[in-house]
Amino acid sequence: MAQKRKTHAEEFKARVAVEAIKGVRTLSELSAAHGVHPTVIAH
């Protein structure tokens, strides 16, 4: 059976986006911390 895609709250998306824009951590570090693929953060 196919896995269902995760849906994230708008607050979660905004928090991760702000962290990515600040550049404090790399995409790999952010993805590991938040449990998402780096490509999701980069797009």
MARLOZA-270496 format. One record per residue: residue in three letters; y, z, x negated of N, C-alpha, C in turn. Coordinates in steps of 0.001 Angstrom, whole numbers, plus 500000, padded with zeros to 6 digits. Atoms other than C-alpha are relative to their C-alpha. Layout:
<tidrens>
{"Ala" {Y Z X} {Y Z X} {Y Z X}};
...
</tidrens>
This chain:
<tidrens>
{"Met" {498823 500000 499163} {500000 500000 500000} {501252 500000 499110}};
{"Ala" {498766 500114 500772} {503476 499131 498715} {500810 501286 500098}};
{"Gln" {499158 498808 500005} {505799 501928 497695} {501334 499691 500674}};
{"Lys" {498701 500150 499354} {508959 502463 499705} {501096 500280 498972}};
{"Arg" {498881 499796 500919} {512238 502181 497828} {500690 501330 500271}};
{"Lys" {499242 498765 499849} {514177 505350 497186} {501393 499671 500522}};
{"Thr" {498609 500124 499576} {517476 505754 498971} {500742 501229 499488}};
{"His" {499209 498917 500582} {520188 507831 497367} {501279 500188 500801}};
{"Ala" {498765 499666 499298} {523140 509587 498936} {501197 499413 499247}};
{"Glu" {498780 500551 500604} {526604 508187 498320} {500546 500920 498913}};
{"Glu" {499506 499039 500991} {527542 511372 496437} {499229 499865 498689}};
{"Phe" {500841 500175 501185} {524612 510870 494047} {500415 498744 499246}};
{"Lys" {499618 501269 500613} {525586 507251 493406} {501353 500123 499296}};
{"Ala" {498668 499830 500582} {529208 508199 492776} {499952 500850 498744}};
{"Arg" {500105 499099 501157} {528274 511028 490415} {499410 499262 498795}};
{"Val" {500630 500747 501096} {525992 508778 488335} {500948 498921 499479}};
{"Ala" {499062 501042 500414} {528577 505976 488297} {501124 500572 499144}};
{"Val" {498919 499375 500774} {531321 508304 487064} {499494 500398 498616}};
{"Glu" {500568 499631 501306} {529048 509624 484316} {499818 498765 499124}};
{"Ala" {500197 501231 500771} {528232 506054 483254} {501328 499449 499500}};
{"Ile" {498685 500510 500386} {531901 505057 483207} {500610 500847 498887}};
{"Lys" {499453 499120 501034} {532884 508092 481142} {499388 499716 498637}};
{"Gly" {500646 500344 501261} {530359 507025 478500} {499575 501183 499168}};
{"Val" {500405 498807 500739} {529412 510573 477552} {498537 499889 499572}};
{"Arg" {501419 500186 500295} {525701 509702 477717} {499646 498517 500082}};
{"Thr" {500461 501383 499948} {523807 506459 477178} {499315 499739 501341}};
{"Leu" {500700 500347 498767} {522203 504573 480066} {498594 500591 500012}};
{"Ser" {501354 499430 500076} {518787 505741 478862} {500016 501487 500310}};
{"Glu" {499894 498559 499737} {519885 509377 478907} {500316 500261 501470}};
{"Leu" {499647 499843 498588} {521464 509018 482354} {498803 499707 500900}};
{"Ser" {501131 500362 499155} {518407 507300 483794} {498908 501066 499940}};
{"Ala" {501001 498944 500123} {516077 509980 482443} {500446 501262 500740}};
{"Ala" {499490 498794 499362} {518301 512769 483742} {499975 499908 501521}};
{"His" {499890 500164 498552} {518609 511296 487233} {498777 499355 500641}};
{"Gly" {501236 500567 499467} {515191 509676 487596} {500130 498613 500597}};
{"Val" {499853 501386 499547} {516350 506099 488079} {499870 499063 498801}};
{"His" {500144 500989 501073} {515799 502916 486068} {501378 499659 499440}};
{"Pro" {498696 500338 500597} {518585 502007 483598} {500675 498786 500629}};
{"Thr" {499429 501193 499366} {519044 498643 485310} {500736 500359 501283}};
{"Val" {499337 499577 498760} {519970 500424 488542} {501400 500528 499692}};
{"Ile" {498697 499436 500367} {522807 502226 486773} {500927 498892 499489}};
{"Ala" {499175 501042 500615} {524018 499135 484899} {500566 499021 501021}};
{"His" {499527 500981 499018} {524443 497050 488057} {500808 500655 501014}};
</tidrens>
